[in-house]
Amino acid sequence: MTTAQHPLPSGFGAASTAEEVIKGVDLTGKVAIVTGGYSGIGLETARVLRSAGAEVVVPARDLERARAALQDVPGAEVEYLDLLDPASIDAFAEKFLASGRPLHILVNSAGIMATPLTRDARGYEAQFATNHLGHFQLVARLWPALVAADGARVVAVSSRGIRFGNVDFDDLHFEHRPYEAFAAYGQSKTANALFAVELDRRGRDQGVRAFAVHPGTIIETGLAKHVSAEVVRAAGVLDEHGRPVRDPSRQLKTVEQGAATGVWCATSPRLTGLGGVYCENGDVSPLVTEADEAEWRAGAETPGVLSYAVDPEAAARLWEVSERLTA
């Protein structure tokens, strides 16, 4: 596969923080939307973008919780959005478009992980519907504002969870195969990565570039609330006292480190003219070769992205399927 999946190198690494990667970047006059921007790495992303001068809009299903979380991000706007409700996505986008503002940065940070089998009102499996389809529809509806920015970036927060599964086009919603929570999560995260590939291909001529990111493992974000304590302990993310283990070399990061790659993709001048790539540790990830795959799967120390998560043919197919599913 011909790919741009080659580290630059950027000068940043696994321990870099969002504040470090945005240093020297002035976002005055820029507008950003951060889904999930009121908790975990989304909140840190919103805070750092706002501190650099951007107008920041945070869509939220729980408005009261979001406003409370964003008290220390003065000027951040909160608007209602439920990624599982197509009508609310349309309403949010229509309100934003009516404001007449261009959209320079869209960070799709909201997500759910390893949930019990749940379906939305359309019958779609909830992890795929939330993590991928909701954001797909949001980008489609906000497209005029992204084009109007004349240089927009969309960041899809993916995950090393791509290793748990490719996109199963024959059974996206687990109607025929047994449901497995991490397989569904992996499918949705692979979809995030593929979405960035095809979005970038379709948008680059109009100034819209897209990136997928692996933020690392940040245990205190609440994303793992559906994961059993046994699985969490086995993952080695907590010490014997139940405290988070910090080791960026193993992707065990703080919230500030976890937000860094997404912020870098959203703002770095080094990425001008580039897009459609999967990134981690503040740089473009290398492509995992067949010879290196066993080592990559064995531990989080080896950076990289599996080829199926950046396959342009699969990305184009996913786009067409997503258009049908979201009408």
Buried (B, 14 or more C-beta within 10 A) or exposed (E): EEBEBEBBEBEBBBBBBBBBBBEEBEBEEBBBBBBBBBBBBBBBBBBBBBBBEBBBBBBBBBBEEBBEBBEEBEEBBBBBBBBBBBEBBBBBBEEBBEEEBBBBBBBBBBBBBBBEBBBBEEEBBBBBBBBBBBBBBBBBBBBEBBBBBEEBBBBBBBBBBBBBBBBBEEEBBBEEEEEBBBBBBBBBBBBBBBBBBBBBBBBBEBBBBBBBBBBBBBBEBEBBEEBEEEEBEEBEBBEEEEEBEBBBEBBBBBBBBBBBBBBBBBBBEBBEEBBBBBBBBBBBBBBBEEEEBEEBEEEBEEBBBBBBBBBBEBBBBBBEBBEEBBE
